[in-house]
Amino acid sequence: MATTIEWSIETLEYVNDSDQIVTRAHWRCNGWDEVNGQRYAFDEIGVSILSEITADADSFIAYADLTQEKCLEWAWAKLDKDRIEARVNESIEEQTTPALKSGKPWEE
């Protein structure tokens, strides 16, 4: 089975005024795979700083109208999404196919 990757926004930080301009998006990249009934998982978390958002911009979206998809777009624009997903995949692969194993052949 291939590693499943899911992104989410854990929380947003915003200016405490009537515009509620988002300044930071806390994200999580979660990956998992199941091998022989055993689930292997790894999370990478981070924060994207969104300092360029202003209330007078034509593309401004009110806080109440934001979606997770839009916030993920903003976060991904600030980071190397492919590299993060590759690290998550590598971690899962290391768990599912470890370089070292242990055991006793007479008990297997």
CORBEL-V568022 format. One record per backbone hydrogen bond with DSSP energy under -0.5 kcal/mol. NH is the residue of the N-H (numbers start at 1). CO is the residue of the C=O. If there is no record, write none. Layout:
NH:CO, NH:CO
This chain:
4:32, 6:30, 8:28, 10:8, 10:26, 11:26, 13:24, 15:21, 17:15, 20:17, 23:13, 24:13, 25:48, 26:11, 26:24, 27:25, 27:46, 28:8, 29:44, 30:6, 30:28, 31:42, 32:4, 33:40, 35:38, 38:35, 40:33, 42:31, 44:29, 46:27, 48:25, 49:47, 50:23, 53:50, 57:54, 60:57, 65:62, 66:62, 66:63, 71:67, 72:68, 73:69, 74:70, 75:71, 76:72, 77:73, 78:74, 78:75, 79:76, 81:79, 84:80, 85:81, 86:82, 87:83, 88:84, 89:85, 90:86, 91:87, 92:88, 93:89, 94:90, 95:91, 96:92, 97:93, 98:95, 107:104, 108:105
